[in-house]
């Protein structure tokens, strides 16, 4: 971790702890707070206010673990998540612990690599590279058995019940019967994990903005040796559940194994 990154994390942790303990009492399972409370906490702690208040919340929603003091209040089997609760409003809520990780025993399917070398050379980070590789190799089509098109990436919009959200990439799809699909894709690089908050916001976005379409949320994650894991996900009893998982290994066409191709028929 870079030096400045560590300073930001410590500053963010102190502020979010202050906000949390201004509301939390033993036995409480959820409570809401507003963005202005971040400014109040920073002033109280005499901490320089972050330039981007939204980044503080985003970090603890999707990137880093909540501070230990907050985690110590979690009952066994539950964890605190931060949800959007409207414009500039958020909700701490206890949720069942869910960890979606790629299976170590699932076979990898070999796919001819169609990624332009220029794209690989200039991808700026794991997430950007992953989205580009999935797009150029039409892995969403292969995985879902649909014809799909990337509509927009890094889509920022608002959902009434949640507030502002971001979707890494949004696909639109079509099947042979003419059914239309909205396919929000979340990309996970490094040690990032798939969480209930992102899947819930993807489903809420689809229900509000594109209610006539069938929603099929997807998560993509890099594994070792460049293998890409794709998950189709859903929510069941407020937990993320895997509908289907496949692993794809991109290789030069000349290295495809004819026997493996024959085996795929079965």
Backbone torsions as a table, in degrees:
resi	resn	phi	psi	omega
1	UNK	NA	132.7	179.2
2	UNK	-66.3	155.3	-176.6
3	UNK	-56.8	-50.3	-178.7
4	UNK	-62.3	-33.8	179.9
5	UNK	-64.7	-40.6	179.0
6	UNK	-64.4	-40.6	177.7
7	UNK	-61.4	-45.4	179.7
8	UNK	-61.0	-43.5	-179.0
9	UNK	-61.8	-44.2	179.4
10	UNK	-64.1	-40.7	179.3
11	UNK	-66.2	-45.5	178.0
12	UNK	-59.7	-42.2	-177.8
13	UNK	-63.0	-43.7	-179.8
14	UNK	-62.1	-41.2	-178.1
15	UNK	-69.3	-46.6	-176.9
16	UNK	-67.6	-32.7	175.1
17	UNK	-61.8	-45.4	-179.6
18	UNK	-60.6	-45.6	179.0
19	UNK	-61.7	-45.2	-177.6
20	UNK	-59.8	-50.7	-173.2
21	UNK	-78.2	-9.3	169.9
22	UNK	-70.1	-19.9	-176.3
23	UNK	-114.5	-35.5	-168.7
24	UNK	-71.7	138.6	169.0
25	UNK	-137.0	152.1	-178.6
26	UNK	-55.7	130.3	179.9
27	UNK	97.5	-14.0	178.1
28	UNK	-74.1	134.2	-178.1
29	UNK	-109.0	-14.9	175.3
30	UNK	-163.8	152.4	174.7
31	UNK	-160.9	157.0	-179.2
32	UNK	-107.1	155.1	173.5
33	UNK	-145.6	163.4	-178.1
34	UNK	-111.8	159.3	-175.8
35	UNK	-61.1	-32.2	-179.5
36	UNK	-59.3	-25.1	-180.0
37	UNK	-65.2	-22.9	175.8
38	UNK	-65.0	-43.0	178.4
39	UNK	-64.0	-41.9	179.1
40	UNK	-62.0	-44.2	-179.1
41	UNK	-64.6	-42.4	179.5
42	UNK	-62.2	-41.3	178.8
43	UNK	-65.6	-43.3	-179.7
44	UNK	-62.1	-38.7	-178.2
45	UNK	-87.9	-3.6	-177.3
46	UNK	57.6	43.9	178.0
47	UNK	-107.8	137.3	177.8
48	UNK	-59.4	129.8	-176.8
49	UNK	-67.5	131.4	175.6
50	UNK	-58.5	142.8	179.5
51	UNK	-64.8	-35.9	-179.0
52	UNK	-113.9	96.6	-178.9
53	UNK	-61.4	-35.0	-179.9
54	UNK	-62.8	-31.8	-178.5
55	UNK	-66.5	-33.3	178.3
56	UNK	-61.2	-49.2	179.9
57	UNK	-65.1	-43.8	-178.0
58	UNK	-59.5	-40.0	-178.2
59	UNK	-58.3	-46.6	-177.4
60	UNK	-79.8	-17.6	176.0
61	UNK	-77.6	-37.0	-167.8
62	UNK	-130.8	-21.4	-169.9
63	UNK	-107.8	-49.6	-170.9
64	UNK	-124.4	160.1	179.8
65	UNK	-72.8	149.4	173.6
66	UNK	-64.5	156.0	-179.6
67	UNK	-57.5	152.7	-176.3
68	UNK	-57.5	-38.6	-178.6
69	UNK	-60.0	-36.5	177.6
70	UNK	-73.3	-43.7	-179.4
71	UNK	-61.8	-29.6	-179.4
72	UNK	-68.0	-14.7	178.1
73	UNK	-89.0	-4.2	-176.1
74	UNK	-76.6	126.3	172.6
75	UNK	-64.6	159.9	-179.3
76	UNK	-60.1	131.7	178.0
77	UNK	86.8	-4.0	-179.8
78	UNK	-123.2	157.2	176.9
79	UNK	-143.5	154.1	177.4
80	UNK	-80.4	133.2	171.5
81	UNK	-123.1	154.5	176.6
82	UNK	-110.1	120.6	-179.6
83	UNK	-111.4	154.5	169.2
84	UNK	-72.9	142.3	-178.7
85	UNK	-130.3	21.5	-177.4
86	UNK	127.1	-174.5	-177.3
87	UNK	-64.9	117.9	179.2
88	UNK	59.2	23.1	176.9
89	UNK	-122.2	146.3	-178.5
90	UNK	-138.5	162.6	-178.4
91	UNK	-133.5	124.3	165.4
92	UNK	-82.0	129.2	179.3
93	UNK	-142.0	138.0	174.7
94	UNK	-77.9	127.8	-177.8
95	UNK	-130.1	151.7	175.9
96	UNK	-61.2	137.9	179.9
97	UNK	-66.2	124.2	179.2
98	UNK	-132.0	127.8	177.1
99	UNK	-126.9	113.6	176.9
100	UNK	-99.3	110.1	-179.5
101	UNK	-124.4	146.2	178.4
102	UNK	-58.9	137.4	176.7
103	UNK	-67.3	136.0	178.8
104	UNK	-82.6	-9.8	-175.0
105	UNK	-108.3	-2.2	-178.1
106	UNK	-77.8	136.6	-179.4
107	UNK	-67.2	145.7	175.8
108	UNK	-93.9	133.2	-179.7
109	UNK	-94.5	123.7	-178.9
110	UNK	-77.6	130.8	-179.1
111	UNK	-128.7	134.1	175.4
112	UNK	-61.0	128.4	-174.4
113	UNK	-76.6	116.9	-179.9
114	UNK	-106.9	13.0	-178.5
115	UNK	-74.2	124.0	176.5
116	UNK	-60.7	136.4	-179.4
117	UNK	-57.9	-34.0	-179.2
118	UNK	-63.6	-36.3	178.1
119	UNK	-67.0	-44.1	178.7
120	UNK	-61.7	-35.9	-176.4
121	UNK	-69.0	-32.2	-172.0
122	UNK	-114.4	5.5	175.1
123	UNK	-60.5	131.8	-170.5
124	UNK	-86.4	-24.8	-179.6
125	UNK	-155.7	172.6	-177.1
126	UNK	-58.2	-44.4	-176.8
127	UNK	-64.2	-45.5	-179.9
128	UNK	-63.9	-44.1	179.5
129	UNK	-61.7	-42.7	-178.1
130	UNK	-63.4	-45.7	178.9
131	UNK	-61.5	-41.2	-179.5
132	UNK	-65.9	-43.0	-179.0
133	UNK	-64.8	-42.8	177.7
134	UNK	-61.3	-40.8	-177.3
135	UNK	-69.2	-50.8	-175.4
136	UNK	-67.2	-26.9	180.0
137	UNK	-97.2	6.6	178.1
138	UNK	48.5	44.1	-177.3
139	UNK	-70.5	-27.8	177.1
140	UNK	-65.1	-41.5	176.1
141	UNK	-58.9	-49.4	-177.3
142	UNK	-62.2	-43.4	-176.2
143	UNK	-67.8	-45.2	-174.7
144	UNK	-93.6	-13.8	-176.4
145	UNK	70.0	32.3	179.8
146	UNK	-123.1	165.3	167.0
147	UNK	-93.7	119.1	-174.8
148	UNK	-127.6	156.7	179.3
149	UNK	-137.2	136.4	176.6
150	UNK	-72.6	119.5	-179.5
151	UNK	-87.9	-43.4	-178.4
152	UNK	-166.0	144.1	172.3
153	UNK	-113.3	158.1	-174.5
154	UNK	48.1	53.0	179.7
155	UNK	-77.0	120.5	174.5
156	UNK	-110.0	126.3	-179.5
157	UNK	-151.8	-176.8	178.3
158	UNK	-122.8	147.5	174.1
159	UNK	-122.5	132.0	-171.2
160	UNK	-50.7	-47.7	-174.2
161	UNK	-80.7	-9.1	-173.1
162	UNK	-118.8	-41.5	-172.1
163	UNK	105.5	-148.8	-177.3
164	UNK	-75.4	138.2	176.4
165	UNK	-133.5	165.0	174.0
166	UNK	-134.8	133.0	176.1
167	UNK	-114.1	128.6	-175.4
168	UNK	-58.9	-47.2	175.6
169	UNK	-153.9	140.8	-179.0
170	UNK	-116.9	123.1	177.2
171	UNK	-108.5	151.9	169.9
172	UNK	-116.1	137.0	-175.4
173	UNK	-131.1	164.9	-178.4
174	UNK	-143.5	136.3	176.3
175	UNK	-107.3	-179.8	-173.8
176	UNK	-69.3	-15.6	178.2
177	UNK	-93.6	-1.5	179.8
178	UNK	90.6	5.3	177.1
179	UNK	-70.5	136.4	-179.9
180	UNK	-99.0	143.5	-176.8
181	UNK	-127.2	143.8	168.1
182	UNK	-109.9	129.2	-171.2
183	UNK	-127.6	93.3	175.3
184	UNK	-76.8	131.6	-178.7
185	UNK	-116.1	127.3	174.6
186	UNK	-108.8	128.7	-178.8
187	UNK	-101.3	133.6	-179.6
188	UNK	-123.9	120.9	176.2
189	UNK	-113.5	164.7	176.6
190	UNK	59.8	-130.1	-176.3
191	UNK	-100.9	10.4	178.9
192	UNK	-62.0	146.7	-179.5
193	UNK	-122.1	153.5	-179.3
194	UNK	-77.3	129.7	-176.0
195	UNK	-121.4	162.8	-178.2
196	UNK	-65.1	-32.4	-175.3
197	UNK	-63.1	-45.1	-178.0
198	UNK	-66.1	-42.7	-178.9
199	UNK	-66.7	-39.8	178.5
200	UNK	-62.6	-40.5	-179.1
201	UNK	-70.9	-34.7	177.5
202	UNK	-62.5	-43.9	-179.8
203	UNK	-67.5	-39.3	179.3
204	UNK	-66.3	-40.9	177.3
205	UNK	-59.4	-47.4	-177.5
206	UNK	-64.1	-41.2	-179.5
207	UNK	-65.2	-35.9	-177.4
208	UNK	-83.2	-44.6	-172.2
209	UNK	-90.3	-32.6	-174.8
210	UNK	-135.8	59.6	-172.0
211	UNK	-66.1	-21.0	-179.2
212	UNK	-79.9	-8.0	-176.5
213	UNK	-104.6	153.1	176.2
214	UNK	-84.6	130.5	-177.6
215	UNK	-96.7	131.4	176.9
216	UNK	-132.7	89.6	-178.3
217	UNK	-66.7	139.0	-178.5
218	UNK	-126.1	143.0	169.6
219	UNK	-121.5	138.4	177.8
220	UNK	-120.3	139.0	-177.6
221	UNK	-145.3	137.4	173.8
222	UNK	-72.9	140.2	171.2
223	UNK	-117.0	-173.8	178.7
224	UNK	-64.1	151.0	175.8
225	UNK	61.6	26.9	175.1
226	UNK	76.4	6.7	177.2
227	UNK	-69.4	140.8	-179.8
228	UNK	-111.6	123.7	175.8
229	UNK	-95.8	130.9	174.7
230	UNK	-116.8	134.9	178.6
231	UNK	-123.4	134.5	163.3
232	UNK	-96.9	130.1	-170.2
233	UNK	-124.2	161.0	173.0
234	UNK	-150.1	172.2	174.8
235	UNK	-108.5	132.9	176.9
236	UNK	-140.3	120.5	-176.6
237	UNK	53.6	42.9	177.8
238	UNK	62.4	20.8	175.1
239	UNK	-120.2	146.2	175.6
240	UNK	-75.6	129.4	178.2
241	UNK	-123.4	145.2	179.2
242	UNK	-89.1	120.5	175.1
243	UNK	-81.1	-43.1	179.7
244	UNK	-157.3	148.9	178.5
245	UNK	-136.9	135.2	175.5
246	UNK	-139.9	149.2	177.4
247	UNK	-117.2	134.7	-178.0
248	UNK	-123.4	131.9	177.9
249	UNK	-113.9	117.1	-177.6
250	UNK	-88.7	125.4	-177.9
251	UNK	-138.0	159.1	174.9
252	UNK	-58.9	145.0	-177.3
253	UNK	-57.2	-34.7	-177.8
254	UNK	-66.5	-18.3	-178.3
255	UNK	-95.4	2.7	178.2
256	UNK	-63.1	139.6	-179.2
257	UNK	-92.6	113.0	-178.4
258	UNK	-56.6	-35.8	179.7
259	UNK	-66.1	-40.1	179.0
260	UNK	-63.6	-39.6	178.6
261	UNK	-61.8	-41.3	177.9
262	UNK	-64.6	-38.3	-179.6
263	UNK	-65.0	-31.9	-179.5
264	UNK	-62.5	-22.2	-179.6
265	UNK	-62.2	-26.8	-176.7
266	UNK	-94.2	NA	NA
